[in-house]
Amino acid sequence: MPVPSNRYGRTAITLHWAVATLIGIALVLIWVTPRRNEPGYGTLLELHKSVGMMVLLLAALRLAWRRVNPVAPAAGLTPMEARLSALTHGLLYFIMIAIPLTGYLFSSAEGQSLTFFGLDTVASPLATSRTFSRPMEILHKTGQWAVYGVVGLHALAALYHYFIKRDGVLQRMLPRARSRVGAD
């Protein structure tokens, strides 16, 4: 079935919600991770890193998918809304790439390897360097505030379109409910 030009396709919707879920998981994991040298620190930190790498991988896949399968801008947006939407989406893609990347560079420059979900260990490709790791750490940890701000703005805009404008913008990214066989 062809996808209407005003609606995202199944792959784009799946990638959107998978990345959103993983970002939420990464944030919760780092919030509940105990301090260094406390029980559970290493396990939860490695899980946080693995989830972050999944965000990076899926965000890159999502960006590539979007370039190959563009969707028309939402109909009925004012010129200002269209500009804000493009800016917010650009910032979201930047964040989805930059935050995991700075986290990986920070960890690598600290000499830490990455055990991807306990399956495979990737050794640090960088020499240990506090001179390099410190700025990456600051960017990574400061970036979480950008995540809160931009994702919050994105969610508020979706709710604004759903509850106030009632223009179908949010529905473009929601999975469709399967119709029941024999239903009217």
C-alpha positions as CSV (number, residue, x, y, z in Angstrom):
1,M,0.0,0.0,0.0
2,P,1.5,3.4,-1.0
3,V,2.2,5.8,1.8
4,P,0.4,9.2,1.4
5,S,2.9,12.0,1.0
6,N,1.6,13.6,4.2
7,R,2.2,10.6,6.4
8,Y,5.4,8.9,7.5
9,G,5.9,5.3,6.4
10,R,6.2,2.3,8.7
11,T,10.0,2.2,8.8
12,A,10.3,5.9,9.6
13,I,7.7,5.6,12.4
14,T,9.4,2.5,13.8
15,L,12.8,4.2,13.8
16,H,11.3,7.4,15.4
17,W,9.7,5.5,18.3
18,A,12.7,3.2,18.7
19,V,15.1,6.1,19.0
20,A,12.8,8.0,21.3
21,T,12.4,5.0,23.6
22,L,16.2,4.4,23.6
23,I,16.9,8.0,24.5
24,G,14.5,7.7,27.4
25,I,16.2,4.5,28.5
26,A,19.7,6.0,28.3
27,L,18.6,9.0,30.4
28,V,16.9,6.8,33.1
29,L,20.0,4.5,33.2
30,I,22.3,7.4,33.8
31,W,20.0,8.9,36.5
32,V,19.9,5.5,38.4
33,T,23.6,4.6,37.9
34,P,25.3,4.7,41.4
35,R,28.5,6.6,42.0
36,R,31.8,5.2,40.9
37,N,33.0,2.3,43.1
38,E,29.5,1.5,44.3
39,P,27.8,-1.8,43.4
40,G,26.1,-1.8,40.0
41,Y,28.1,1.2,38.7
42,G,30.0,-0.6,35.9
43,T,27.0,-2.7,34.8
44,L,24.6,0.2,34.5
45,L,27.2,2.5,32.9
46,E,28.0,-0.2,30.3
47,L,24.3,-0.6,29.6
48,H,24.0,3.2,29.2
49,K,26.8,3.2,26.7
50,S,25.4,0.3,24.8
51,V,22.0,2.0,24.6
52,G,23.8,5.2,23.5
53,M,25.5,3.4,20.7
54,M,22.1,2.0,19.6
55,V,20.8,5.5,19.5
56,L,23.7,6.6,17.3
57,L,23.3,3.6,15.0
58,L,19.5,4.0,14.6
59,A,19.7,7.8,14.3
60,A,22.2,7.4,11.4
61,L,19.9,4.8,9.8
62,R,17.0,7.1,10.3
63,L,18.8,10.0,8.8
64,A,19.7,7.9,5.8
65,W,16.2,6.6,5.5
66,R,14.8,10.1,5.6
67,R,17.1,11.2,2.8
68,V,16.0,8.3,0.6
69,N,12.3,8.5,1.6
70,P,11.4,12.1,2.1
71,V,8.0,13.1,3.4
72,A,6.3,16.3,2.4
73,P,6.1,19.0,5.0
74,A,2.9,19.0,7.0
75,A,0.1,20.8,5.2
76,G,-1.3,23.9,6.8
77,L,1.8,25.0,8.8
78,T,2.4,28.7,8.9
79,P,5.8,29.8,7.5
80,M,7.0,30.3,11.1
81,E,5.8,26.9,12.1
82,A,7.5,25.3,9.1
83,R,10.8,27.1,9.9
84,L,10.6,26.1,13.6
85,S,9.8,22.5,12.6
86,A,12.8,22.3,10.3
87,L,15.1,23.9,13.0
88,T,13.8,21.5,15.7
89,H,14.2,18.5,13.5
90,G,17.8,19.6,12.5
91,L,18.6,20.0,16.2
92,L,17.1,16.6,17.1
93,Y,19.3,14.9,14.5
94,F,22.4,16.8,15.6
95,I,21.7,15.7,19.2
96,M,21.0,12.1,18.3
97,I,24.4,11.9,16.7
98,A,26.5,14.3,18.9
99,I,25.5,13.1,22.3
100,P,26.4,9.4,21.8
101,L,29.5,10.3,19.8
102,T,30.8,12.7,22.5
103,G,30.0,10.0,25.1
104,Y,32.0,7.4,23.1
105,L,34.9,9.8,22.6
106,F,34.9,10.7,26.3
107,S,34.9,7.1,27.4
108,S,37.6,6.2,24.8
109,A,39.9,9.0,25.8
110,E,39.5,7.8,29.4
111,G,40.8,4.4,28.3
112,Q,37.5,2.7,28.7
113,S,36.5,0.0,26.2
114,L,32.8,-0.5,25.2
115,T,31.1,-3.8,25.8
116,F,28.2,-3.7,23.5
117,F,25.3,-5.3,25.5
118,G,27.9,-7.8,26.8
119,L,28.2,-9.4,23.3
120,D,31.4,-7.8,22.0
121,T,34.1,-5.6,23.5
122,V,35.4,-2.7,21.4
123,A,38.7,-1.5,22.6
124,S,39.3,2.2,22.9
125,P,40.7,3.5,19.6
126,L,42.1,6.6,21.3
127,A,45.1,7.1,23.5
128,T,44.2,8.0,27.1
129,S,44.1,11.8,27.3
130,R,42.5,13.8,30.0
131,T,43.1,16.9,27.8
132,F,40.8,15.4,25.2
133,S,38.4,13.5,27.4
134,R,37.5,16.5,29.6
135,P,36.0,18.6,26.9
136,M,34.1,15.5,25.5
137,E,32.8,14.8,29.0
138,I,31.6,18.4,29.3
139,L,29.9,18.3,25.9
140,H,28.3,15.0,26.6
141,K,27.0,15.9,30.0
142,T,25.9,19.4,29.0
143,G,24.2,17.8,26.0
144,Q,21.7,16.1,28.2
145,W,20.1,19.6,28.8
146,A,19.8,20.1,25.1
147,V,18.0,16.7,24.9
148,Y,15.6,17.8,27.6
149,G,15.0,21.2,25.9
150,V,14.7,20.1,22.3
151,V,12.8,16.8,22.9
152,G,10.5,18.7,25.2
153,L,9.9,21.4,22.6
154,H,9.3,18.7,20.0
155,A,6.8,16.9,22.3
156,L,5.0,20.2,23.2
157,A,4.7,21.1,19.5
158,A,3.2,17.6,18.7
159,L,0.7,18.1,21.5
160,Y,-0.1,21.6,20.4
161,H,-0.9,20.3,16.9
162,Y,-3.0,17.5,18.3
163,F,-5.0,19.3,21.0
164,I,-5.1,22.9,19.8
165,K,-4.6,23.0,16.0
166,R,-6.1,19.6,15.4
167,D,-4.3,19.5,12.1
168,G,-3.2,15.9,11.9
169,V,0.5,16.6,12.4
170,L,1.0,14.2,15.3
171,Q,-1.0,11.5,13.5
172,R,1.6,11.5,10.7
173,M,4.1,9.8,13.1
174,L,1.7,7.6,15.1
175,P,1.4,3.9,14.2
176,R,-1.9,3.1,12.6
177,A,-4.1,0.8,14.5
178,R,-4.8,-2.4,12.5
179,S,-8.4,-2.7,11.4
180,R,-10.2,-5.8,12.5
181,V,-11.3,-8.3,9.9
182,G,-15.0,-7.8,9.3
183,A,-15.1,-4.4,11.0
184,D,-17.1,-1.6,9.5
